[in-house]
Structures are given as C-alpha cells and as structure tokens.
Amino acid sequence: MVVNALTNTALQAEQRDSIRQIFGDLVWEPAIKSRTTLAEANTDMLPLTDIRTTEPRAMYELLGQSFLKAVLVAAYA
C-alpha cells in the first residue's frame, strides 16, 4: 500500500497514521506528498534534474527501494 497525494494537514497526518496502524508492514515508505511540480512538469517542460523536482524524485527513489525490498523478501519466502 502506498500513501500518496498527502498534504501537510493535521487530518491527513491522522489518516496516514491510522493507515499505518491498521495495515502495518503492508504500508510502504515514504508517503508521497502532493506536488503540483510533477503534475505540471510536462506542460512546463521541466526536466527531472531541475532543483524543484529534487525532493519528489528522492521520494520516488525511496519508494522504489521499498518495492525492491518487498520483491526480494517475497522471492525468498
């Protein structure tokens, strides 16, 4: 389970924490924040190497690492 489109509000933080309590290890890290920069990158012709995409790109790299870890665990289970 991937928590995405997360905004910095108290309500969303509570919901994220509840999801983690209910689903435990099935929730992958990190939670992906809502970023208009990525949604608008194509129309703005914004390269992924731009400084404005550094943080979102890092979140997706961490999510990819979570995926690979889960695949390896499942393969050896």
MOTABEL-V412463 format. One record per pair of residues at least 24 apart in sequence whose C-alpha atoms are under 6 Angstrom apart, sorted by sequence separation. I is the first residue (numbers start at 1). J is the second residue. D is the distance in whole Angstrom. If there is no record, write none. Layout:
# MOTABEL-V412463
I;J;D, I;J;D
This chain:
# MOTABEL-V412463
1;26;6, 2;27;6, 1;27;5, 2;28;6, 7;33;6, 1;28;6, 4;31;6, 6;33;4, 7;34;6, 3;31;5, 4;32;4, 5;33;5, 6;34;5, 5;34;4
